[in-house]
């Protein structure tokens, strides 16, 4: 059964949709030196709907800009070019991820809400811990669970067997791997590799549930791991995986995380994700 499942899953990965063209261009700008407004305008110029949605986000209470933003040039001045590119990327990915995910018991919108929440929590963690700003933090956190989109139908088909494994105290992702021969983190890493994302992003997505088992632990993996667990702990995107999560003690030690850090990040994440969710849902 595992071999059959695994071969079918590999086929599913091969036919998984490519990342939208505008998102590819956004990632290239994020990975390069400081982008200018004209480069961002070039991405948006042939997609008025995308432009409108990005400006709507830039005008949201999440950024608290003092005046209304009516152009890409004004948005760059108000929120910064890198942050604006992140909004372009998030808006491009929204259509792919804003859907129900069978097998994981995530209703329409909840998978997307969790993805946004983890990206927000990851960035707040970076700020609270005074870590060097890394543009890939947002991208990695936003896409950390993309494997669920490819694996959902297989989880649904083998749900009873996966639940049988978890009833013995096995974590959901370990049970998933045992029954299917892979798990959503591994599948997500394969998808991002197919999309030609940077190796550190692929590794962090692959290891975000088990940073202590990674071949080489890194700050990016630890940040995404903690941000993901924190969002699950406050009930954002729980689904089938349940509430039985706590961040790795080793990861929190490596990051020098204290209890008050987690409380601050959880509180600020809930506030910000509600603001952003309202804007995305209105699109």
Rosetta silent file (secondary structure, phi, psi, omega in degrees, C-alpha in Angstrom):
SEQUENCE: XXXXXXXXXXXXXXXXXXXXXXXXXXXXXXXXXXXXXXXXXXXXXXXXXXXXXXXXXXXXXXXXXXXXXXXXXXXXXXXXXXXXXXXXXXXXXXXXXXXXXXXXXXXXXXXXXXXXXXXXXXXXXXXXXXXXXXXXXXXXXXXXXXXXXXXXXXXXXXXXXXXXXXXXXXXXXXXXXXXXXXXXXXXXXXXXXXXXXXXXXXXXXXXXXXXXXXXXXXXXXXXXXXXXXXXXXXXXXXXXXXXXXXXXXXXXXXXXXXXXXXXXXXXXXXXXXXXXXXXXXXX
SCORE:     score description
SCORE:     0.000 S_00000001
   1 L     0.000  -43.519 -177.778    0.000    0.000    0.000 S_00000001
   2 H   -62.371  -43.088 -179.000    2.754    2.406    0.935 S_00000001
   3 H   -62.782  -42.374  178.333    4.601    1.867   -2.350 S_00000001
   4 H   -63.351  -48.115  177.764    1.415    2.446   -4.366 S_00000001
   5 H   -56.669  -47.265 -174.756    0.557    5.547   -2.355 S_00000001
   6 H   -62.954  -42.491  178.790    4.075    6.878   -2.644 S_00000001
   7 H   -65.017  -39.583  177.538    4.237    6.470   -6.424 S_00000001
   8 H   -65.694  -37.653  178.436    0.847    8.163   -6.794 S_00000001
   9 H   -65.828  -42.024  177.671    1.987   11.014   -4.541 S_00000001
  10 H   -60.543  -39.533  177.882    5.139   11.501   -6.642 S_00000001
  11 H   -64.746  -38.954  178.707    2.938   11.720   -9.744 S_00000001
  12 H   -63.034  -40.662  179.020    0.740   14.287   -7.984 S_00000001
  13 H   -62.084  -41.323 -178.159    3.801   16.426   -7.190 S_00000001
  14 H   -64.201  -31.424 -178.610    4.869   16.354  -10.847 S_00000001
  15 L   -98.665    5.099 -179.622    1.471   17.661  -11.977 S_00000001
  16 L   -64.580  140.933 -176.030    1.112   20.182   -9.138 S_00000001
  17 L   -55.885  144.141  175.551    0.445   23.707  -10.507 S_00000001
  18 L   -71.933  156.238  176.242    3.428   25.912  -11.196 S_00000001
  19 L   -66.493  138.134 -178.517    3.889   29.040   -9.136 S_00000001
  20 L   -55.800  148.285 -177.988    2.223   32.038  -10.889 S_00000001
  21 H   -56.312  -40.852  179.315    4.486   34.113  -13.137 S_00000001
  22 H   -64.409  -33.477  178.104    4.047   37.256  -11.058 S_00000001
  23 H   -69.402  -38.647  177.172    5.096   35.322   -7.974 S_00000001
  24 H   -59.053  -45.991 -179.978    8.256   34.080   -9.742 S_00000001
  25 H   -64.893  -37.835  178.686    9.194   37.674  -10.577 S_00000001
  26 H   -63.119  -44.189  179.534    8.423   38.742   -6.996 S_00000001
  27 H   -62.329  -37.479  178.761   10.702   36.046   -5.588 S_00000001
  28 H   -63.748  -38.778  179.070   13.504   37.157   -7.910 S_00000001
  29 H   -71.094  -38.035  178.651   13.208   40.714   -6.587 S_00000001
  30 H   -63.482  -34.243 -175.698   13.092   39.518   -2.962 S_00000001
  31 H   -82.033  -10.223 -176.725   16.249   37.502   -3.505 S_00000001
  32 L  -103.249 -166.886  177.202   18.126   40.414   -5.056 S_00000001
  33 L   -69.156  178.188 -176.984   19.241   43.857   -3.923 S_00000001
  34 L   -52.180  123.329 -179.033   16.786   46.577   -2.941 S_00000001
  35 L   -83.138  152.389  176.958   14.050   46.747   -5.585 S_00000001
  36 L  -104.857  166.687 -176.715   12.748   50.023   -6.943 S_00000001
  37 H   -59.280  -35.380 -177.396    9.168   51.034   -7.597 S_00000001
  38 H   -65.328  -34.470  178.722    9.532   50.681  -11.363 S_00000001
  39 H   -68.578  -37.677  178.051   10.472   47.000  -11.033 S_00000001
  40 H   -70.157  -39.449  177.970    7.411   46.336   -8.904 S_00000001
  41 H   -60.781  -34.612 -179.886    5.240   48.286  -11.344 S_00000001
  42 H   -63.363  -36.510  177.661    6.568   46.066  -14.132 S_00000001
  43 H   -67.312  -38.144 -170.722    5.203   43.005  -12.329 S_00000001
  44 H   -90.909  -15.096 -165.523    1.817   44.628  -11.780 S_00000001
  45 L   -61.518  -30.193 -178.006    1.306   46.576  -14.993 S_00000001
  46 L  -100.145   12.671 -178.697   -0.629   43.889  -16.897 S_00000001
  47 L  -137.204   82.482 -177.555   -2.750   42.762  -13.969 S_00000001
  48 H   -61.326  -31.674  178.834   -5.064   45.514  -12.696 S_00000001
  49 H   -65.985  -43.046  177.275   -6.811   43.094  -10.326 S_00000001
  50 H   -63.317  -42.874  178.322   -3.520   42.185   -8.664 S_00000001
  51 H   -59.010  -46.199 -178.810   -2.580   45.871   -8.448 S_00000001
  52 H   -61.666  -42.672 -178.864   -5.899   46.725   -6.804 S_00000001
  53 H   -67.502  -39.148  178.821   -5.557   43.943   -4.245 S_00000001
  54 H   -65.446  -41.962  178.734   -1.967   44.881   -3.390 S_00000001
  55 H   -67.472  -34.150  176.943   -2.946   48.538   -2.885 S_00000001
  56 H   -62.707  -42.322  177.214   -5.900   47.439   -0.748 S_00000001
  57 H   -64.851  -42.988 -179.695   -3.475   45.511    1.477 S_00000001
  58 H   -62.909  -27.768  178.964   -1.062   48.451    1.618 S_00000001
  59 L   -88.328   -1.974 -175.685   -3.969   50.627    2.813 S_00000001
  60 L   -71.313  162.139 -179.628   -5.040   48.147    5.496 S_00000001
  61 L   -65.085  -16.296  177.638   -4.807   48.882    9.211 S_00000001
  62 L   -56.109  -34.830 -178.361   -2.007   46.302    9.357 S_00000001
  63 L   -99.705  -20.328  176.120    0.363   49.002    8.097 S_00000001
  64 L    57.933   37.252  179.752   -1.326   52.014    9.674 S_00000001
  65 L   -68.583  139.380 -173.477   -0.291   54.387    6.900 S_00000001
  66 L   -70.939  -21.952  179.966   -1.365   57.972    7.675 S_00000001
  67 L  -134.564  161.021 -178.327   -2.789   58.706    4.224 S_00000001
  68 L   -66.979  136.857 -179.639   -4.533   56.793    1.478 S_00000001
  69 L  -101.033  124.424 -176.025   -2.196   55.060   -0.978 S_00000001
  70 L  -117.706   -0.233 -178.954   -3.274   55.313   -4.607 S_00000001
  71 L  -148.018  162.808  177.652   -0.228   54.164   -6.559 S_00000001
  72 H   -62.768  -39.122 -179.731    2.613   51.667   -6.453 S_00000001
  73 H   -61.135  -43.433  177.546    5.078   54.530   -6.040 S_00000001
  74 H   -65.903  -36.902  179.739    3.208   55.771   -2.943 S_00000001
  75 H   -65.488  -40.070  177.430    3.025   52.219   -1.591 S_00000001
  76 H   -61.157  -43.398 -179.533    6.816   51.795   -1.916 S_00000001
  77 H   -66.174  -34.849 -174.169    7.339   55.056   -0.013 S_00000001
  78 H   -82.878  -43.353 -173.590    4.846   54.081    2.701 S_00000001
  79 H  -113.693  -11.566 -179.428    5.607   50.411    3.393 S_00000001
  80 L    95.216  148.649 -174.027    8.964   49.832    1.669 S_00000001
  81 H   -66.821  -42.315 -178.143    9.805   47.954   -1.510 S_00000001
  82 H   -64.302  -43.033  179.561   10.591   44.595    0.111 S_00000001
  83 H   -65.285  -37.035  179.530    7.354   44.568    2.117 S_00000001
  84 H   -66.947  -38.468  177.361    5.384   45.525   -0.992 S_00000001
  85 H   -63.442  -38.762  176.520    6.945   42.660   -2.946 S_00000001
  86 H   -60.281  -38.765  178.486    5.891   40.317   -0.134 S_00000001
  87 H   -66.240  -39.284  176.585    2.323   41.582   -0.548 S_00000001
  88 H   -60.649  -47.364 -179.907    2.512   40.916   -4.296 S_00000001
  89 H   -59.938  -48.694 -178.542    3.749   37.381   -3.585 S_00000001
  90 H   -60.701  -39.572 -179.619    1.057   36.728   -0.957 S_00000001
  91 H   -67.703  -38.472  177.539   -1.672   37.990   -3.285 S_00000001
  92 H   -63.929  -41.579 -175.668   -0.407   35.758   -6.120 S_00000001
  93 H   -76.556  -22.089 -175.215   -0.330   32.688   -3.868 S_00000001
  94 H   -52.359  -45.409 -177.047   -3.734   33.446   -2.336 S_00000001
  95 H   -63.335  -33.006 -179.632   -5.691   31.893   -5.220 S_00000001
  96 H   -73.415  -35.591 -169.593   -3.699   28.667   -4.942 S_00000001
  97 H  -104.596  -12.978 -175.783   -4.031   28.313   -1.174 S_00000001
  98 L   -87.389   69.514 -177.170   -7.407   29.844   -0.301 S_00000001
  99 L  -152.621  161.792  176.202   -9.410   26.620   -0.591 S_00000001
 100 L   -66.275  149.683 -179.769  -10.589   23.719    1.579 S_00000001
 101 E  -119.763  102.194 -178.587   -7.963   21.023    2.143 S_00000001
 102 L   -62.873  149.420  179.717   -9.472   17.523    2.257 S_00000001
 103 L    90.612  -33.092 -177.920   -7.970   15.091    4.719 S_00000001
 104 L  -103.454    1.657  177.276   -6.769   17.821    7.064 S_00000001
 105 L    57.482   41.700  178.371  -10.239   19.057    8.052 S_00000001
 106 E  -108.894  113.298 -178.724   -9.443   22.638    7.056 S_00000001
 107 L   -70.128  169.512  179.773  -12.513   24.542    5.826 S_00000001
 108 L   -52.477  129.980  177.066  -12.328   27.162    3.037 S_00000001
 109 L    92.626  -23.804 -174.250  -10.010   29.994    4.038 S_00000001
 110 H   -74.773  -35.546  176.686   -8.502   28.333    7.112 S_00000001
 111 H   -63.240  -44.388  178.045   -5.452   26.910    5.345 S_00000001
 112 H   -64.401  -43.176  179.971   -4.702   30.347    3.899 S_00000001
 113 H   -60.194  -41.699  178.056   -5.329   32.014    7.259 S_00000001
 114 H   -64.611  -42.086 -179.707   -2.863   29.652    8.942 S_00000001
 115 H   -62.031  -44.594  177.844   -0.246   30.283    6.245 S_00000001
 116 H   -64.393  -42.224 -178.558   -0.569   34.060    6.641 S_00000001
 117 H   -61.043  -42.755 -179.428   -0.514   33.725   10.439 S_00000001
 118 H   -66.395  -37.978  177.745    2.731   31.741   10.402 S_00000001
 119 H   -65.824  -39.495  177.405    4.376   34.286    8.097 S_00000001
 120 H   -65.494  -47.333 -179.379    3.264   37.099   10.418 S_00000001
 121 H   -61.527  -39.763  179.954    4.415   35.224   13.537 S_00000001
 122 H   -62.957  -42.354 -179.669    7.789   34.440   11.944 S_00000001
 123 H   -69.387  -36.850  177.541    8.433   38.084   11.137 S_00000001
 124 H   -66.276  -39.328  176.702    7.393   39.186   14.630 S_00000001
 125 H   -59.357  -44.429  178.859    9.758   36.579   16.112 S_00000001
 126 H   -59.095  -42.670  179.639   12.614   37.976   14.026 S_00000001
 127 H   -66.867  -47.253 -176.755   11.819   41.478   15.314 S_00000001
 128 H   -64.183  -33.121 -177.166   11.414   40.438   18.961 S_00000001
 129 L   -93.569    2.301 -179.950   14.660   38.457   18.958 S_00000001
 130 L    54.130   42.226  178.060   16.575   41.166   17.081 S_00000001
 131 L   -86.218  155.895  177.451   17.667   38.672   14.448 S_00000001
 132 L   -57.963  136.348  179.780   19.056   39.809   11.078 S_00000001
 133 L   -67.236  128.690  178.253   16.243   40.556    8.674 S_00000001
 134 L  -128.169  121.352 -176.630   15.947   37.816    6.060 S_00000001
 135 H   -63.451  -26.132 -177.782   13.505   38.215    3.189 S_00000001
 136 H   -73.309  -13.838  179.237   13.152   34.424    2.888 S_00000001
 137 H   -59.829  -48.993 -179.427   11.543   34.214    6.360 S_00000001
 138 H   -60.363  -49.175 -177.089    8.228   35.536    5.047 S_00000001
 139 H   -62.114  -46.864 -178.006    8.290   33.323    1.954 S_00000001
 140 H   -61.976  -45.514 -179.116    9.262   30.163    3.835 S_00000001
 141 H   -65.897  -39.745 -179.854    6.623   30.677    6.510 S_00000001
 142 H   -63.082  -35.107 -173.462    3.917   31.480    3.957 S_00000001
 143 L  -104.083    8.368 -170.492    4.635   28.288    1.995 S_00000001
 144 L   -60.309  -29.374 -176.550    5.569   25.936    4.853 S_00000001
 145 L  -108.502   17.945 -175.267    2.425   23.764    4.511 S_00000001
 146 L   -59.512  -25.100  178.726    2.027   23.834    0.725 S_00000001
 147 H   -61.060  -24.455  179.394    2.530   20.050    0.698 S_00000001
 148 H   -63.697  -30.176 -179.634   -0.915   19.633    2.259 S_00000001
 149 H   -65.347  -34.110  179.516   -2.493   20.808   -0.993 S_00000001
 150 H   -85.342  -29.588 -171.676   -0.937   17.865   -2.842 S_00000001
 151 H   -95.100  -12.985 -172.426   -1.288   15.304   -0.055 S_00000001
 152 H   -53.736  -45.676 -178.668   -4.820   16.077    1.168 S_00000001
 153 H   -64.261  -36.197  179.729   -6.674   13.539   -0.981 S_00000001
 154 H   -70.231  -38.418  176.303   -4.273   10.758    0.052 S_00000001
 155 H   -64.164  -41.118  178.895   -4.693   11.646    3.733 S_00000001
 156 H   -60.421  -43.757 -177.983   -8.464   11.593    3.248 S_00000001
 157 H   -67.465  -32.084 -177.072   -8.331    8.112    1.680 S_00000001
 158 L  -109.151   23.301 -173.008   -6.144    6.702    4.465 S_00000001
 159 H   -56.452  -46.922 -175.320   -7.666    8.749    7.273 S_00000001
 160 H   -63.186  -38.040 -179.885   -8.780    5.828    9.459 S_00000001
 161 H   -70.856  -37.786  177.228   -5.346    4.193    9.346 S_00000001
 162 H   -64.505  -43.066  179.385   -3.588    7.481   10.145 S_00000001
 163 H   -65.832  -32.358  177.023   -5.937    8.051   13.077 S_00000001
 164 H   -63.209  -38.719  177.845   -5.262    4.521   14.292 S_00000001
 165 H   -67.914  -41.259 -178.359   -1.563    5.395   14.437 S_00000001
 166 H   -70.099  -26.104 -179.638   -2.194    8.673   16.285 S_00000001
 167 L   -65.399  -18.150  178.607   -4.392    6.924   18.862 S_00000001
 168 L   -91.907    9.130  177.037   -1.237    5.214   20.109 S_00000001
 169 L    96.596    3.448  178.302    0.325    8.599   20.832 S_00000001
 170 L   -77.039  139.798  178.249    2.108    9.084   17.508 S_00000001
 171 L   -66.630  157.694 -175.158    2.116   12.656   16.176 S_00000001
 172 H   -59.893  -45.830 -176.105   -0.003   13.316   13.092 S_00000001
 173 H   -69.053  -31.078  176.171    2.907   13.955   10.736 S_00000001
 174 H   -69.436  -42.283  177.064    4.760   10.810   11.889 S_00000001
 175 H   -62.861  -40.924  177.596    1.571    8.748   11.388 S_00000001
 176 H   -56.717  -46.516 -178.659    1.136   10.391    7.996 S_00000001
 177 H   -67.038  -40.225 -178.307    4.646    9.326    6.979 S_00000001
 178 H   -64.217  -40.798 -176.141    4.205    5.795    8.296 S_00000001
 179 H   -81.433  -40.805 -173.126    0.981    5.219    6.367 S_00000001
 180 H   -97.287  -14.783 -176.940    1.733    7.126    3.148 S_00000001
 181 L    86.871    0.176  177.005    5.496    6.723    2.919 S_00000001
 182 L  -161.886  179.298  177.904    5.937   10.503    3.091 S_00000001
 183 L  -142.407  173.087 -172.108    4.441   13.533    4.845 S_00000001
 184 H   -67.179  -26.489  178.066    3.272   17.025    3.952 S_00000001
 185 H   -69.717  -43.163  179.073    6.580   18.665    4.954 S_00000001
 186 H   -66.582  -42.423  178.528    8.562   16.386    2.653 S_00000001
 187 H   -65.059  -41.869  177.684    6.051   16.822   -0.167 S_00000001
 188 H   -59.973  -41.826  178.461    6.074   20.593    0.326 S_00000001
 189 H   -61.553  -40.203  178.875    9.861   20.649    0.063 S_00000001
 190 H   -64.779  -39.414  178.728    9.671   18.709   -3.212 S_00000001
 191 H   -64.913  -44.804 -178.914    7.131   21.192   -4.604 S_00000001
 192 H   -68.024  -31.916  174.491    9.269   24.194   -3.646 S_00000001
 193 H   -65.481  -40.982  176.827   12.306   22.500   -5.149 S_00000001
 194 H   -62.916  -33.387  177.882   10.273   22.055   -8.344 S_00000001
 195 L   -81.076    0.150  178.275    9.465   25.769   -8.180 S_00000001
 196 L    66.018   35.140  174.202   13.234   26.513   -7.950 S_00000001
 197 L   -76.457  158.928 -176.677   13.060   28.193   -4.552 S_00000001
 198 L   -58.208  146.807 -177.969   16.356   28.681   -2.654 S_00000001
 199 H   -55.240  -36.280 -178.560   17.796   25.563   -0.938 S_00000001
 200 H   -67.668  -30.563  175.985   17.516   27.107    2.555 S_00000001
 201 H   -69.166  -45.800  179.444   13.770   27.627    2.000 S_00000001
 202 H   -59.746  -44.787 -179.137   13.347   24.022    0.814 S_00000001
 203 H   -64.207  -42.671 -177.709   15.283   22.686    3.839 S_00000001
 204 H   -65.312  -39.146  177.166   13.312   24.764    6.329 S_00000001
 205 H   -66.663  -41.973  179.273    9.975   23.569    4.909 S_00000001
 206 H   -59.876  -37.113 -171.332   11.216   19.974    4.923 S_00000001
 207 H  -106.479    9.617 -169.372   12.272   20.199    8.589 S_00000001
 208 L   -67.545  -19.497  175.977    9.696   22.589   10.064 S_00000001
 209 L   -89.959  -22.894 -174.674    8.022   19.861   12.173 S_00000001
 210 L  -138.269   67.191 -177.664   11.261   18.261   13.364 S_00000001
 211 H   -62.317  -26.280 -178.165   14.084   20.816   13.527 S_00000001
 212 H   -76.415  -16.574  178.690   16.051   18.619   15.924 S_00000001
 213 H   -96.702   -0.088 -177.453   16.175   15.801   13.359 S_00000001
 214 L   -67.328  148.171  178.297   17.441   18.048   10.566 S_00000001
 215 L   -59.694  -38.683  175.685   20.791   17.238    8.980 S_00000001
 216 L  -143.335  111.988 -177.813   21.880   20.764    9.793 S_00000001
 217 L   -71.238  148.495  179.996   19.748   22.940   12.072 S_00000001
 218 L  -145.699  161.070 -178.417   19.399   26.589   11.130 S_00000001
 219 H   -61.523  -39.491 -179.329   17.751   29.734   12.407 S_00000001
 220 H   -60.621  -45.815  178.294   15.285   29.828    9.510 S_00000001
 221 H   -61.034  -45.113 -179.117   14.039   26.304   10.299 S_00000001
 222 H   -62.878  -42.476 -179.702   13.755   27.107   14.006 S_00000001
 223 H   -62.582  -47.948 -178.709   11.840   30.332   13.350 S_00000001
 224 H   -66.110  -38.815  176.930    9.323   28.670   11.009 S_00000001
 225 H   -58.943  -51.601 -177.793    8.955   25.723   13.402 S_00000001
 226 H   -64.994  -42.803 -179.687    8.200   27.958   16.398 S_00000001
 227 H   -61.675  -41.810  179.538    5.900   30.255   14.394 S_00000001
 228 H   -64.464  -48.528 -179.462    3.931   27.269   13.087 S_00000001
 229 H   -62.651  -41.248 -179.412    3.553   25.656   16.515 S_00000001
 230 H   -60.376  -42.668  179.222    2.607   28.969   18.088 S_00000001
 231 H   -67.456  -36.542  175.085   -0.204   29.483   15.557 S_00000001
 232 H   -65.593  -38.814 -179.004   -1.474   25.932   16.156 S_00000001
 233 H   -64.801  -31.424  178.977   -1.371   26.527   19.918 S_00000001
 234 L   -93.907    6.352  170.730   -3.620   29.586   19.593 S_00000001
 235 L    91.009   17.300  179.385   -5.997   27.652   17.321 S_00000001
 236 L   -97.875  109.884  176.858   -5.197   28.984   13.842 S_00000001
 237 L    79.774   33.851 -175.242   -5.302   26.179   11.261 S_00000001
 238 L   -69.018  -56.544  178.416   -5.513   23.271   13.702 S_00000001
 239 H    56.571 -143.290 -176.494   -7.587   20.826   11.635 S_00000001
 240 H   -66.213  -25.627 -172.581   -6.809   17.115   12.011 S_00000001
 241 H   -70.355  -17.943  175.315   -3.445   17.739   13.649 S_00000001
 242 L    74.800 -173.989 -174.342   -5.062   18.821   16.894 S_00000001
 243 L  -102.196   10.046 -174.225   -3.726   21.005   19.674 S_00000001
 244 L   -85.788   64.695 -178.601   -1.041   18.616   20.963 S_00000001
 245 L  -133.337  146.190  171.053    1.906   20.758   20.026 S_00000001
 246 L  -147.555  144.899 -179.241    4.695   22.533   21.831 S_00000001
 247 L   -65.194  148.501  177.611    7.796   24.086   20.288 S_00000001
 248 L   -56.313  130.721  178.458   11.001   22.067   20.372 S_00000001
 249 H   -62.074  -36.668  179.541   12.963   22.785   23.550 S_00000001
 250 H   -67.566  -40.777  179.426   16.185   22.711   21.549 S_00000001
 251 H   -65.066  -43.607  179.719   14.847   25.184   18.973 S_00000001
 252 H   -65.749  -33.522  177.342   13.657   27.615   21.645 S_00000001
 253 H   -68.823  -43.397  178.658   17.041   27.335   23.362 S_00000001
 254 H   -61.022  -35.515 -179.984   18.916   27.981   20.119 S_00000001
 255 H   -85.167   -8.395 -175.745   16.764   31.075   19.542 S_00000001
 256 L    59.580   43.829 -179.253   17.061   32.139   23.195 S_00000001
 257 L   -83.677  135.119  176.064   13.267   32.332   23.367 S_00000001
 258 L  -110.787  165.236 -179.478   11.589   33.161   26.661 S_00000001
 259 H   -58.815  -38.292 -178.771    7.982   32.664   27.731 S_00000001
 260 H   -68.524  -29.179  174.242    7.262   36.386   27.488 S_00000001
 261 H   -60.311  -47.768 -177.263    8.483   36.359   23.866 S_00000001
 262 H   -62.846  -39.538  179.244    5.912   33.703   23.005 S_00000001
 263 H   -64.371  -43.612  179.808    3.112   35.617   24.730 S_00000001
 264 H   -64.430  -46.453 -178.243    3.971   38.828   22.879 S_00000001
 265 H   -64.092  -42.305  179.589    4.271   37.099   19.514 S_00000001
 266 H   -61.436  -45.250 -178.910    0.991   35.205   20.008 S_00000001
 267 H   -63.996  -47.294 -178.247   -0.898   38.369   20.934 S_00000001
 268 H   -69.152  -34.226  178.982    0.490   40.458   18.083 S_00000001
 269 H   -64.815  -46.126  179.462    0.015   37.636   15.575 S_00000001
 270 H   -58.025  -42.438 -179.411   -3.677   37.250   16.413 S_00000001
 271 H   -64.935  -49.036 -175.462   -4.237   40.966   15.987 S_00000001
 272 H   -69.670  -39.047 -177.137   -2.382   41.255   12.704 S_00000001
 273 H   -68.932  -32.489  175.466   -3.708   38.098   11.097 S_00000001
 274 H   -64.853  -39.867  178.084   -7.283   39.167   11.769 S_00000001
 275 H   -64.034  -47.424 -178.322   -6.574   42.487   10.053 S_00000001
 276 H   -69.127  -38.655  179.064   -4.955   40.828    7.036 S_00000001
 277 H   -60.344  -41.840  179.432   -7.580   38.074    6.800 S_00000001
 278 H   -59.551  -40.380 -178.493  -10.345   40.684    6.626 S_00000001
 279 H   -69.836  -45.223 -178.982   -8.598   42.378    3.693 S_00000001
 280 H   -64.811  -39.428 -179.366   -7.916   39.144    1.797 S_00000001
 281 H   -66.620  -24.703  179.565  -11.477   37.913    2.334 S_00000001
 282 L   -81.249  -11.394 -176.612  -12.771   41.158    0.860 S_00000001
 283 L   -74.899    0.000    0.000  -10.748   40.619   -2.341 S_00000001
